[in-house]
Amino acid sequence: MTEPSLPELLHAAVTAVGGTERPGQVTMAEAVAQAIDDGSHLLVQAGTGTGKSLGYLVPALAHGERVVVATATLALQRQLVERDLPRTVDALHPLLRRRPQFAMLKGRSNYMCLHRLHEGMPQDEEEGLFDQFEAAAPTSKLGQDLVRLRDWADETETGDRDDLTPGVSDRAWSQISVSSRECLGASKCAYGAECFAEMARERAKLADVVVTNHALLAIDAIEGAPVVPQHEVLIVDEAHELVSRVTGVATGELTPGQVNRAVRRAAKLVNEKAADQLQTAAEGFERLMELALPGRLEEIPEDLGYALMALRDAARTVISAIGATRDKSVGDEDAVRKQALASVETVHDVAERITNGSEWDVVWYERHEPRGGAGYRYSGASLRVAPMSVSGLLREKLFTDRSVVLASATLKLGGDFNGVGASLGLAPEGTEGEDNPPWKGLDVGSPFDYGKQGILYVAKHLARPARDGDRGDMLTELTELIQAAGGRTLGLFSSMRAAQLAAEELRSRIPEFPILLQGEETLGELIKNFAADPKTCLFGTLSLWQGVDVPGASCQLVVMDKIPFPRPDDPLMSARQKAVEDAGGNGFMAVAATHAALLMAQGAGRLVRAMGDRGVVAVLDQRLATARYGSYLKASLPDFWYTTDRNQVRRSLAAIDEVARKAEGA
């Protein structure tokens, strides 16, 4: 019997999921298959509606080697595991004459810990463990969540937090979960044989396709301890998020609260001298964190340097002491010891990293508004350290010994893939050399006719936006656009403060159009309410630029208040920009403009989500039309019909609104 062709397999899979085969999807599948066969790398941009999940799953399953698929969002992980993979495997089974197995794998803290559930959790103030179920008031939200978790433990097969519906608070979940550092280890734990996290790992080892997330992929690369099973093919979906997620995992943080927690946890496990040394170091660090330090610390102030060295040395002494002593009077000593070690090791590692002062790290101080009243004075003060770049790490850990496919609706910025490629550690496309992994960029387009379905409007007549300045003209423009559109507006703002001010002002100006504001409800509730009422508008910031999927007439106007450049005082972005300039490059274009282009492309992608969608993306920032970098940003957006004519846009919005209202009344 001859082997089935890729088009046959793709047709079977698309039919099984009830989709429509798209030319772009076929092109993508062929390119993915070629990259896997060649052992090369592929960056593929597949617009909304292409069906990119099947575009990479079908050739990967057909090849027969183990595949890891890493996504950024829970929504896509669920879609893959609950819908796309089961249906695709069922469809391909008769043709492939084998049934590929698939599994989900997440970080340990995503799974319920049976030891914590049954034996209790260590507490800071006293020795041993306490029963969190007895400690929480039964009528409190925490108590109710914990009871639900205990009941759920008898029903669940996975122990995966995301399988619990409805969910519970972070505080409740933290009572019955552990980090990898806090885990006793399956061989030492009385519940090791039943451990949900260990069972997930075992399932992953046997699976042909392992679905995981960017963060776990980053941990696997950074810590060097294999978490993800060996694999021949890596597919990174939502790849525009990868650098940000890896940077987050590679970022260390020290706060006074965190250090004091480590002191309390270690105090009962070590001798008095070691405990006092750590306590003294913690007090010195806390005093310095009260000071108004500058944002980025290009050089560590002398006093802070001494405090960090004292903290590092005291933490090292405590780590050694915990390892050398075993106090049988401490309840379940292994659990208490593990939690204390995890806390102290984190303090030691971050303090040591900052005092070592690598030229490849950026260190900065942050102070936020106090939270929680008395006793929380310094809860918002933190010292953070992050890598200047993760491109070297990604190049070394990701692009060796396997074929890598990176897929997203937004990878081609300014007309090519080189900007995103550089952030991943790849030389410009086509560059040859022993140290340059071969890769190809491919844009398979979109099934949507953007030129007919959408308008890109730039409000060229508005004053150039100034940082934190009054933008009365912008608010007037926004008011008139919403009125022309009959509501139906998603407002994407460059800061939460700007979103709040706009919502407050427009609620008084146009009360007939309800304004929902991010933060006033959960994101899921906001999106549901936005989709339900066409007259409603939804305002918010970063997560809305990427997290809203509302096809149809409820979203016919997407507004960006201004080009979303990073703030000039953002320590990490400004450090990266300066590093590019010091190397002779254009730091603004490489960092700030690329950051803005990616967000704008994601934001503009909220407008057209289905074949029948129509509407306007309005950018209320004249710089998109007047600045030299404007053409780069426009080239990163869908190919909408472009105009700066405000009257034309109002007429178009009114016409689109009229069609929608007639359809709604039909």
N, C-alpha and C positions, 0 to 999 in steps of 0.2 A: 504493500500500500504506500502510495507516495505521500510525502509530508505535505500538510496543508500550507497554502501560501499565506503571507501576511495579510493581504486584502481579504481572504476568506475568513481568517481568524478575527480581523477587525469587524467585518460585517456581522459575524455571529455575536460578538460582544456588544456592539452598538444596538442590535436588535433586542438582545436580552435585557438591556437596561432601559429600553423604550426610547432610545435617542434617535438622532438623525445624523447620518454620516456626513461629515464636512470635508471638503478638499484639504483644508488646513490640517485636519486631524490625520488624514492619510499621509500627507507630507511629513508631519511630525513623527508618526509611527515608523515610517521608512527611515528617517534620519536617526531615530533612537536605535533602531535595529542595526543600522550601519555603525554607529558609535560603539555599541556593545561588541559587534563582530571585530571591529578594528582595535578595541581597547583604548579608544580615544575619548575625548570629552566634548560635550555639546551644551551650549547655552541656547535654549529655545524659548522664544517669546510667542505665546499662544493667547490671543485675545479672548475676552469673555465670550462664551458660547461655542468655543472651538471643540470642547470635550477633551481637554488635555489629559485628564486622568486616564482615560482609555488609550490616549495617544502614547502614553509611556507604559501602562500596565500590560497591554497586549504583547508588544515586542519583548518585554522583559519576561513575561510568563512563557512565551514561545521559546526563548533561548534556553531555559531550563536550569540556569545557574541561580544561586541564592541572590536575592535582591533585597536591599534595604531602601525603604521609602521614608524620607524625613519631611514632615510638614511643620508649618509654623502655628497653625490654629487647630483647636480642638474640633471645630466644625468640619474641617477637611479630613481629619483622622477618622471621625465617625462616618463620614460619607464613604471613605475608602473601605473601612472594615465592615460597616453594616449594610452598605448598598452595592458599591462598585465591585469589590472583590468577590463576594458570594455569587453575584449574578454572572460576572465574567468567568469565574472558575467553572460554574455550571455549564456555561455556553461553550467553553473551550474544551471541556473534558472529553466529549466524544471525538473531537478533531485531533487533540493532542494524544489521546489514549493514555492519559495520566491525569490525576487530580492534584494540582498544586495546593499545598497547605499554606495558610497565612496566619499571622499572629500580631498582636499589639504589644509593644514594649515601651514602658515609661520609666522615669526615675522612681527610686524606692519610696519616696515620700508620697507618691500618688496612690499607694496601696495601703490598706488597713494593716496594722501590725497586731497580730494576735497576742503577742506577749504584752504589749501595752494594754490591749483590751481586757485581758484576763488578770494580769498581775498588777496593773496600775502603772503610774508614771512617776518618775523622780520629781520631787519638788525642791524649790530653791531654799526655803527657809529652814527646813528641818531635815533630819536624816531620813534615808530610806525612800519608800514609795508611798503614794497615797491613792486611795480609790477615787478617781475623778467622778465616778457616777454618784457616790455618796456625798462628795464635796459640793457638787452643783445642786442648787435648789431645784427640786423637781418641776416647779412651775415656771422657772426661768427659761429663756430661749436656749441657753447653753444646756440646761438639764434636759429639755425636750429633744434637742439635737442628739445628745449622748444616748438617750433611750432609743431613739430611732436607729442610731448606729449599732447599738448592741443587738437590736432585733434584726437589723439588716445582715449582721455577721452570720446569722444562721441560715440566711437565704441565698446570699451572693455566691457565685462560683468564681468571681474574679477578684473581689476585694478592691476593685478600681473605683476611686472616688467618682469618676465621671459616669459610672453606671448607677449611681445613687440619684434617684429622682423623686421629689425635688432635692436639691443639694442642701448642704449644711454650711455653717459659717466656717471661716478659716480657723477661728479659735477652737471650735468643736473638733474639727478634723485634726488639729495639732495634738489633741489629747490622745489620739489613737493611731498616730503615724510616727515614723522615725526617718531621719535622714540616713544616708549611707554611712556616715561617720558614727551615728548613734546605734546602728544595728549591731546586735550581739554576734551575728553570723549564724548561718543555718546549723552548723555543727555544734554550736554552744547553746543554742536556744531550745527550750523545751517544746517550742511550737515550730521548729525548723521544718519538719516533714510536711506541715500544713501551710507553710508561709505563702501568702498570695504573691509576693514579689518574686520569690524563688520559683514558684510555679510558672509565672509569666516568662521568666528567663528560660526555663526548660522548654516551654512551648516555642519560644523564639528560636532556640537551638535546632528544633526539628522542622521549622517552617521554611518554605521556599521564598516567601515574601514576609518581611518583618516591617511593620509600620511603626515608626517612632516619631520623635519630635526634634527640632533643631537643637534644643537645649541638651538633650541626652547625647546627640551627635557631638556637640561641643565638649561635653564632659569626657566622652570617650577619647576625643583628640587631645584635650588639655592634660588630663590626669594620667594618661598613658596606661591606665588599668582598663583592660577590655571590658566594656559593658555590652556593647552591641556585638552580636555573633559575627564571625568571619564571613565576608561576602565578596562577590566578584563584581557586583554592579551596585552603585549608589545613585539613587534618584532623589534630588532635593526639589520638592515642590514649594511654591511660594518663596522661591529662592531670593527674591528681593529683600526678604527679612533676615537672611542667614547671617550677614555680617553683624547686624544689630544684636541678634540673639547670642552669637558667639561672644561678642564684646561683653554682653551682660553676664554671661557665665564666667568670663575671665576677669571680672571686676571684683575687687575686694573692698570691704567696708569695715570701719571701726567706729563704734559709738560708745559714749559713756555707759549707757544702759546695757549694752551687750557685754562690755568689759566687767561691769559690776555683777552681771549674771554669772559670768565665768568664775568670778571670785567666790560667790556664794556656793556654787555647785562644787567647787574644789575644796572649800574650807574644811569639810568634815572628813576628807580623804587623805590629807597630807599632814605632815608635822607642822607645828605652830610657826616655826621659822619660815618655811616655804609659803605658808598661807599669808603671813604678815608681809612678806616681800611682795607678793602679788597685790595685796590690799594697798600697800603704800604706793606701788607703781600705778594702780588704778586711780587713786586719789590725785596723784600728780597729773595724769592724763586728763582727768575730768576738769581740774582747775584750768588747764590750758584751753580746753574746748569751750570754756566760757568766754574766751577772748574773741574779739572781732577779727579773725584771721582773714586774709584776702582769699579770693576764690581759688585760682590756680596757684600752687606752690612750686614754682620752678626750682627754688631751693628751699629745703626744709629749714624753718627758723631754728636757731640753736637750741632754745629751750624745748621746743617740740621734739627735736631730734633726740635730746637726752631722755625726755619722757618716753619716747617710743622704744629706745634702746633698753630702758629700765623695764618697760612692759614686756619686751621680747625676752629678756634674760630671766625675768621672774616667771614668765609663762613656761620657758624651757625647764626651769628648776621644778615647777609644779608637775609638768608632764613626766619628768624622771621620777619624781616622788610618788605620783599615782601608780606608775608602773612597778615601783619597788615595794609598795605596801598593800596589804589586803586586810581591811578591817571588817571582821565578820559581824560586827555589831550593826553595820549598815545593811538595812533590809535586804533586798535582792541586789547584792553588791555589784554584780556585773552590769546591770542596767544603769545603776547610779553612776558607776565608774565610766561607762561608755558615754553617757550624756555629758559628764564633767569633762572628760577628755576631748570630746568633740568641741565644746565651747572654748576650752583653753587652747587647743590646737589652732582653731580659727583665729583667735587673738594673736597667737605667736606668729602664724604664717603671714598675716597681713602686716603686722608691725615689722617683721623681718623684711618683707618685700619693700616697704616704704623706706626703711633705713638703708637698705642696700642701694637704693637710688639708681635704678637702671635708667639709661637714657631712652629706653623704649617704653617707659611707663609715664603716665600723666597722673599727678597727685593733686587733689583739690579738697577744699573745705566747703561744706554746705551748711547753712543754717536755715531752717524752716520756721514757720510760726509755731509757738508753743502749743502743745495739745494736752488736753486732759487736766488742766489746772495745776494745783499745787502738787509737787512731787514729780512733775514732768518737765522741769525747766529745760533740760538739755535733750529731750527726746528727739528734737529735730536737728541736733548738731551731729555731723558725721564727717569723717575723714575717708576719702575714697581714692582708690588707685585702679587705673584701667590701662590696658595696652594702647600705645599710640596707634597701632595698627594690628589687625589680626590677619593681614594678607599673607605674611610669611608662614604663620601657623597653618592656615588653610591650605596653602600651596604644598607644604611639607606633609601634612597629615591626611588631606583629602584626596589629592590628585596623584597618589602613587599606588601602584599595585591593584588598580581597579579602574573600571570605566565609570565616569561621573556624568550624569545628565542633570542640568539645572533648568527648571521650568518655572515660568511665571507669566502673568499678563503684562508685566512691566520690567523688562531687562534691557531694552534698547533705548538708551538715553541720548538725546542730541543726534540721533540718526545712526548710531552704531553701538556695539556691545563692549567697547574697550573700557569705558568708565567702570561698568560693573565688573568686567574681567579683572581690571587692576585691583579693585577692592578684594577680590578673591585670590590675589597673588599670581594672576596670569599675565604674561607678556601680551602686547598687542596681537590681535588675531593675525596669523600668518607668519609670525616671528619664528625663525628656526634656531635651533641650538639644543645642546644636550640637556641644559637645565630648564628648558621651556616646554612644559607639557603641551602637546598638540591639542588644539581645540578649534571648534567652529561655532559661529553664531548664526542662528537661523530664526527669521521672523516668518511665521506661517500665517500671519494676518488674522482676520476675524470674519465670521460670517455676516457681521453687521455692516451696513452701508452708512458709515459715519457721516459722510458728506451730505446725505439726505436725511439722516435721522437726528442729527444734532448740529447746534450752532455753538461756536466758541466766540463769546463776546468779551472784549476788553474795554473797560470804562476809561478810555483814554483822556476824557475831559476832567477826571477827578484830580485833585491835588496829589502830589507824590506823598505816599504815607511816611510819616515820621514815627520813630520808635516811641510808643506810648503816648503819641500826640492825639489831640482831639480830631475825630474824623466825622464831623457832622455831615459833610457832603456825601461820604460813603453811606451813612445811615439813611440819608434821604434817597439815595440811589437804590439801596436795598429795599426800602419801603415800597418804592414805585415798581420795582421788579416783582415783588411778591404780590402786589395788587394786580399787576398785569397777568401773572401766572395763576391767580385765584388760589393762592396758598401753594401747596405741592412743592415746598422748597426745603432742600437740605443745605444748611449753612455750615460751611467748613471754615473755622477760624484758626488763626495762627497762634492764639493763646487762649487759655480758659477765661482770662480777664476780659478779652475782647468779646468772646461769646456771651459772657454774662451781661456786659454793658449793652450789647446789641439786643439781647432778649428783653432786658428791662425796658429799654427805650421803645422797641417795636410793640411790646405788649400794651403800651399806653397809646401809641400812634394808631395801630390797626388791631383793635381788640377783636374784630370779627374773624381774625385768623389766629387760632391758638398756636402759641410758640412753646414747644417742648425744649427743655435744656438739659444737656448731658450732666449727670450728677444728681439730678432731682429724682430719678428713678433708675432702676437697673437698665443696662444697655438693651437687654432683651425686651423689657417692657416698653422702653422708648421706641424701639424700632417697630414693635407690634402696633403700638398706638399711632405712630406716624403712618404706617401702611394702611391702617383701618379708615382714616379720615382724610380725604383729599385736600381739605382746606387747611390741614395742620402743617406746621413747619417744624423742623428739628434742627437745633443749633448745637454745635459742640466742637471739639478739637480732635487731637491726634487719632484716637481709635476710630472715630467716624470717617476719617479720610480713607480707611481701608476696610472697616467692618460692617458697612451697610449694604445689604442686597435687597432692594425693593423694586422689583420690576413693575411696570404699569404706570397708571396715571397719578399715583400718589407722590412720585418724584419726577417732576418735569423741569425743575430748575435747581441746578447745583451751583452754589455761590461760594467763591473763595475770597475772603476779605482782603488778603494780600499774598504775595509770593512767600511761601513758607521757608525762608532762609533760617538756618539756626541762629539763635540769639548771639550777638557779638561776644557776650560774656560766658557763653557755653565753654567750660574749660577744655573738654575733650575735643570738640569740633575746632576751636580756635588753635589748639595745640597741633592738631593734624594739618590744619591749613598752613600754619607757620612752618611745619616740617617740609611740606611740599615746596613752599617758597624758598626755604633754605637750600633745598636740593636743585633749585633753578627752575621749578615748575610754576604753574599758575594755581596757587592755593585756592583762590576763590572759586575757579571753575572746577577744580578737582574735588573740592569738599563741599562748599556752600551751594554752588549751583547744582551739583549732582544730587545732593540731599533734597533740594527744592524740586528738582525735576522728577525725582522718584515719587515724592509725596503728591505733586500735582498730577502725575500720570495716574496714581492710585485714586486720587480724588475725582478726577474727570471720569474715571471708569465707573463711578457710581451712577452715571446718568443712563447709559444704554445697557440694560441687562437682558433684554429680550428683543425679538425681531420687530415687534410692534411699538417699541418705545420711541418717543419723540421728546425733544426738549432742548434746553440751553445750559451750557456751562458758562457762568459769568465770573470773570476775574476782575475784582474792583481795585485794580492796581495798574496804573498807567505804565509802569516799567516793563510789563510784558510786551507792550507795543513800542516803547521808546528806547529802552536800554539795549546795549549791544548784545547782552546775553539773552535777550528776549527770544531771538530766533532759535537758540539752543533749547530753551524751555518749551517753545511751541512745537519743535520737532520731536519732543518726547511725549506729546499728547496725541490722542486719537485724531485722525484726519477730519475733524469737523469743518463745516463751512465757517469761515472766519469773517468777523466784522467788528468795527468800532462804532457803528451807527446805532445810537441808543434808541431812536424812534423806530427803526426797523426791528430791533429786538423786542420792543414792547408790543408791536403789532404781531410779531410771530408768536410771542408768549400768549397773547390774548386769543389768537386763532387756535393754538394748541389746546388752550383751556376750554374753548367753546366746543371743540371736537370731543374732548374728554367728558364734558358735562352732558353732552347729547348721548354719549355712549352709556354714561352712568344712569341717565334717565330712561334709557330704552328698556 
